[in-house]
């Protein structure tokens, strides 16, 4: 019976916890690599262009002359750059 519990926990770790940690690591790396001029997508669906980066916040220009200061954790993705 004890062996089945260990097998169940191992399978749960392989299928759920490990991929989630990998995804979190990739997101953290993306947020740490932000630089001025990058286009970003917020978790609320707003697109913008990075104006300035600090330790925990990012200033993002969402329209001409409109700059928002947001937490880095709110940045969801870096969309493809438009040419």
C-alpha positions in Angstrom: 0.0 0.0 0.0 2.8 2.4 0.8 4.5 1.8 -2.5 1.2 2.9 -4.3 1.2 6.1 -2.4 4.8 6.8 -3.4 4.1 6.0 -7.1 1.0 8.3 -7.0 3.0 11.2 -5.6 5.8 10.6 -8.1 3.3 10.6 -11.0 1.6 13.8 -9.6 5.0 15.5 -9.4 5.9 14.5 -13.0 2.6 15.6 -14.5 1.7 18.7 -12.5 4.3 20.2 -10.4 7.4 19.9 -12.6 5.8 21.6 -15.7 4.4 24.4 -13.6 7.8 25.1 -12.1 9.3 25.1 -15.6 6.7 27.6 -16.8 7.2 29.9 -13.8 11.0 29.8 -14.4 10.5 30.8 -18.0 8.2 33.7 -17.0 10.6 35.0 -14.4 13.5 34.9 -17.0 11.3 36.8 -19.5 10.4 39.5 -16.9 14.1 39.9 -15.8 15.2 40.3 -19.4 12.9 43.2 -20.2 14.5 46.2 -21.8 13.5 49.5 -23.1 11.6 49.3 -26.4 10.1 45.8 -25.8 6.5 45.3 -26.6 4.6 43.7 -23.8 1.1 42.3 -23.0 -0.4 42.8 -19.6 -2.6 40.1 -17.9 -5.5 42.5 -18.5 -5.1 42.4 -22.2 -3.4 45.8 -22.6 -0.5 46.1 -25.1 2.3 48.6 -24.5 6.0 49.4 -25.1 8.5 49.4 -22.3 9.7 52.9 -21.4 11.8 52.2 -18.3 12.6 49.2 -16.1 13.3 49.1 -12.4 13.7 46.2 -9.9 10.0 45.6 -9.3 8.1 47.9 -11.7 8.0 48.8 -15.3 7.0 52.0 -17.0 5.1 51.2 -20.1 3.8 53.6 -22.8 0.4 52.4 -23.9 -0.3 55.4 -26.2 1.5 58.5 -27.4 2.5 60.3 -24.2 0.5 57.9 -21.9 2.9 56.1 -19.5 1.7 53.6 -16.9 3.8 52.2 -14.0 3.0 48.6 -13.3 4.4 45.6 -11.4 6.5 43.3 -13.4 4.3 40.4 -12.3 1.5 41.9 -14.4 3.4 41.4 -17.7 2.1 38.2 -19.2 4.0 37.9 -22.5 6.2 39.5 -25.1 4.2 39.6 -28.3 5.9 39.4 -31.7 7.3 42.7 -32.8 5.5 44.3 -35.7 7.7 45.3 -38.6 
